[in-house]
Amino acid sequence: MTALFAIPCVAAFIYAAWRNQAVHYALIDSFPPELKDEMTAKVALHAIALRPSTPLPVQADYVNSLVAGAFAMLCFSLTLFSLGEVFGGWLALIMSLISAVLTIKSWWTYNENRSRVAARDDQEES
């Protein structure tokens, strides 16, 4: 039963890390010089990834990495519950819910940015 939750957890975590790294490399050139060191750039990524000036495919990859991360945390919680680690399971579940809420907020921001681009394209055509 534990493997039923652990395998998707690991797969989702690897996918989230892979997409997050792809977004990082896509945006690193647009970071200001003071944010280019590796540690600061990782923190700045979350503030820069959903700016309206960021290309929409990069924003979509960022939101996908957040979705995968929230799913990985949920699977991790279920894995802990199946192992009998009730406290850890609840803690991971709470973190998963917080992550899901933040992911939904990021998705809304992405949709607003996408709507702006669509509206701007419609104005340019007319």
C-alpha positions in Angstrom: 0.0 0.0 0.0 2.8 2.4 0.8 4.4 1.9 -2.7 1.0 3.0 -4.2 1.6 6.4 -2.7 5.4 6.6 -2.7 5.9 6.0 -6.4 3.7 8.8 -7.6 5.2 11.0 -4.9 8.7 10.5 -6.2 7.6 10.8 -9.8 5.7 14.1 -9.1 8.6 15.5 -7.1 11.1 14.7 -9.9 8.8 16.3 -12.5 8.3 19.4 -10.3 12.0 19.8 -9.8 12.7 19.3 -13.5 10.1 21.9 -14.6 11.2 24.3 -11.9 14.8 24.0 -13.2 13.7 24.6 -16.8 11.9 27.8 -15.7 15.0 28.9 -13.7 17.2 28.5 -16.8 14.6 30.3 -19.0 14.5 33.3 -16.7 18.1 33.5 -15.4 19.1 36.0 -18.1 16.3 38.4 -17.2 17.3 38.6 -13.5 18.9 41.8 -12.3 22.7 41.4 -11.7 22.3 41.4 -7.9 20.0 38.3 -8.2 22.2 36.2 -10.4 23.9 34.1 -7.7 22.5 30.6 -7.4 20.8 30.9 -4.0 19.2 34.3 -4.5 18.1 33.4 -8.0 16.2 30.4 -6.6 14.3 32.6 -4.2 13.7 35.4 -6.8 12.4 32.9 -9.3 9.1 32.7 -7.5 8.7 36.5 -7.6 9.7 36.8 -11.3 8.1 33.8 -12.8 4.6 35.2 -12.9 5.3 38.8 -13.9 3.3 39.9 -17.0 6.6 40.4 -18.9 7.5 36.7 -18.5 6.6 34.6 -21.6 3.4 32.6 -21.2 5.0 29.2 -21.9 7.5 29.8 -19.1 4.6 30.9 -16.8 2.7 27.7 -17.7 5.7 25.6 -16.9 6.1 27.3 -13.6 2.4 26.7 -12.7 2.8 23.1 -13.8 5.8 22.7 -11.5 3.7 24.1 -8.6 0.8 21.6 -9.4 3.2 18.7 -9.4 4.8 19.9 -6.1 1.4 20.1 -4.4 0.5 16.6 -5.7 3.9 15.3 -4.5 3.3 16.7 -1.1 -0.2 15.1 -1.0 1.2 11.7 -2.0 3.9 12.1 0.7 1.3 12.8 3.3 -0.6 9.7 2.2 2.6 7.7 2.3 3.2 8.8 5.9 -0.3 7.9 6.9 0.1 4.5 5.3 3.3 4.0 7.4 1.4 4.8 10.6 3.2 8.2 11.0 0.1 10.2 12.0 1.8 13.4 13.1 4.0 13.6 10.0 1.0 12.7 7.8 -1.0 15.6 9.2 1.9 18.0 9.0 2.5 17.0 5.3 -1.3 17.3 4.6 -1.4 20.8 6.0 1.7 21.7 3.9 0.0 20.2 0.9 -3.2 22.2 1.4 -1.1 25.4 1.8 0.8 24.5 -1.4 -2.5 23.9 -3.2 -3.9 27.3 -2.2 -0.7 29.0 -3.3 -0.8 27.1 -6.6 -4.4 28.2 -7.2 -3.4 31.8 -6.6 -0.5 31.4 -9.0 -2.8 29.8 -11.6 -5.2 32.8 -11.3 -2.2 35.2 -11.8 -1.2 33.2 -14.9 -4.8 33.3 -16.3 -4.9 37.1 -15.7 -1.6 37.4 -17.6 -2.9 35.2 -20.4 -6.1 37.3 -20.6 -4.0 40.5 -20.9 -2.0 39.1 -23.7 -5.2 37.9 -25.5 -6.8 41.4 -25.0 -3.6 43.1 -26.3 -3.5 40.8 -29.3 -7.2 41.6 -30.1 -6.5 45.3 -29.9 -3.6 45.1 -32.2 -5.7 43.2 -34.8 -8.5 45.8 -34.9 
